[in-house]
Amino acid sequence: MKLLIKKGHVIDVKTGLDKVLDILIDNGNVVQIENDIDSDGCEVIEAKGMYVVPGLVDAHCHLRDPGFEYKEDIASGTRSAAKGGFTSIACMPNTNPVIDNEAMIMYILNKSKTEGVVNVYPIGAVSKGLKGEELSEIGELKFSGAVALSDDGRPVNSSSLMKKAMQYASMFDITIISHCEDLDLVDEGLMNEGYYSSILGLKGNPAPAEEVMIARDLILAEYTKATIHIAHVSTELGVDLIRNAKRRGVKVTAETCPHYFSLTDQACEGFNTNAKVNPPLRTQKDVDAIIEGLKDDTIDMISTDHAPHHRDEKNVEFKLAANGMVGFETAFPLAITYLVKPGHLSLKELVWKMCLNPSIMLGLNKGTIEIGASADILIFDINERNTVNIEKFESKSKNSPFNGFKLYGQPQYTIVNGKPIVKEKTLLF
Amino acid sequence: MNKYMNLKSKDLLGLRDISPEEIEYILNTAKTMKYILTTNNKKTAHLQGKSIITLFYENSTRTRLSFELASKYMGASSANISASSSSVQKGETLIDTGKTIDSMGSDVIVIRHPMSGAPHLLARNVKSSVINAGDGMNEHPTQALLDMFTIIEKKGSLKGLKVAIIGDILHSRVARSNIWGMTKLGAEVSISGPATLIPPGIERLGVNVLSTVQEAILDADVVMCLRIQLERQKKALFPTVREYSRFFGIDDKRLKLAKEDAFVMHPGPVNRGVELSSAVMDGERSLINEQVTNGVAVRMALLYLLTRRGSGNEVID
């Protein structure tokens, strides 16, 4: 059955589309983009008054499968992603066992095909077992389907190992996604070091802990001419370091996450463990700099860093609580509400940052609506405002600091490979 | 002020959360309790039929004993739980431990915990009143209340007084509670200590942050020294005890910078010859022993006020 999206405002940055058009989908692919396509024999989605954009691409999430299925698994994680408008997601390898070999890559790919509802792309580990000691078999990872490499969750502590990883990965044209954190400077810090850590009596994790490592990796990338991607940038100086590196011609891309442009460390007040995340929420000055970095393209993309944790891992003392927050189901509405609505980014710019740029960084043919491409599409109403209710999340985990936030732009339809997965804000599968 | 008022919250988690009026009300009530302590028959019925549980995840001599005696003097049933000899050792969570205590009919749980915010977590999950007897680096509200009680007893009021707090402010829950409480009651608070032990942004609480102890104690009415924990030296937060004492220790000579009638305080236990010279500590300007006595009075007042809640009195606004 053909699928026809009628009269939506189509925005695609690869093809430059920016007007009201119909889109015809057949056999999973976009086959026609025109005015007034005949709807005979088609299932029709009335998109009048709504925007139609490429399905979102997330370069950074945690599906917790295998090993931590009590937090999330591929079935629940991909449903959560679809609910949030994501059609392609790249999952981090800090599972148990770690995704550091071909067998684990195959596990993710196969299980995603049978149980997932969006496209899943595994990221392989930089070091064996994420131990930061020896390189994993990077060539094998690349050829079995890894789209990038990362030890995310931990930094690659050894500068020497990181240098070698960059040199070796360059040979296979695969990007290293760096989780930048100098653990010595973190020194068991629990939240951003500053006024709020001082008055809450929580040990501070200073911004330099992130910035020192960003600087190191930029220097190593410049030296090795490798391609790197800086994960979850959260600080003002971090943005500035990347801006400077780009001017120097370093092959670097960078991401931030919705919580770094919508929240500050004040969210930790009341020992709110749902606001405990790594890197920690920073200050307003940092939030402003992150938005500036998004505007001038220093920061290329917005990733979720979807990090599900069981309630028992959050309903504990702040110090004992796990780091991270779920992100799929709030990321796009947060971007619309905090970036597009106030005029920091145009919708087109947001499509770059949540669709095409992550797709390019990961080497996927995604993030676009064009004839011949697989039909991965998100349809949303920019003026409808909904209240976030964590109990309604598709994710197994509810660890979000955004419960009760009123946000614009909740996805109405998510179409993956031509198949509607979310229809009228409701998951179909 | 109306003689019969109730505290707003079921818990005392910190002085950050309570109003100046509530602080004054607790301190006024403590006056009566101190009178009881000075009589020959230290026994009242204020807490008859109430049960007070102390739940300590850290070692303590004076705070724990102080709460225990306060309970006993007022006729409560009391029991103590130490983390080292309880189900905590079997991996029971704080919430589960709290609910277990709650289910046995406790009225007040007094908790000391090495992690900031632990009493807040407990308070959200139990029906009992929770008193924070020190949580991590966050607050130690009953210590600050007894410190303020002691100062007011000597000076009449905190309003306009110059108080210097010296030492490891960063790790000190005593300092945080005193800063919240004393600034609420109108004192001018100055702090000084090694730069590595000053919490960033603390000046936003309205305290003067001074780089030398001399500036901090100049013309002070009260000099409060904090315990320097020797293990901080291993983390390179200060070079040696010797150097600490040289730059931040209070001896008779340095004390001359403060007002002539200035008092010296310390929450204890003191590292003699480090924070304070023995001469100062044992001298006539030291209030250290009175602080301990007043601790019992303040805790009696607090236990009484919290267990009296729900008795239909007007809430302090």
Interface residues (C-beta under 8 A of the other chain):
Chain A: E193 G194 Y195 Y196 S197 S198 I199 L200 G201 L202 K203 G204 G270 F271 D312 N315 V316 E317 F318 K319 L320
Chain B: R16 T93 L94 I95 H113 M115 S116 G117 A118 H120 L121 D135 G136 M137 N138 E139 L170 R173 R176 P199 P200 G201 I202 R204 L205
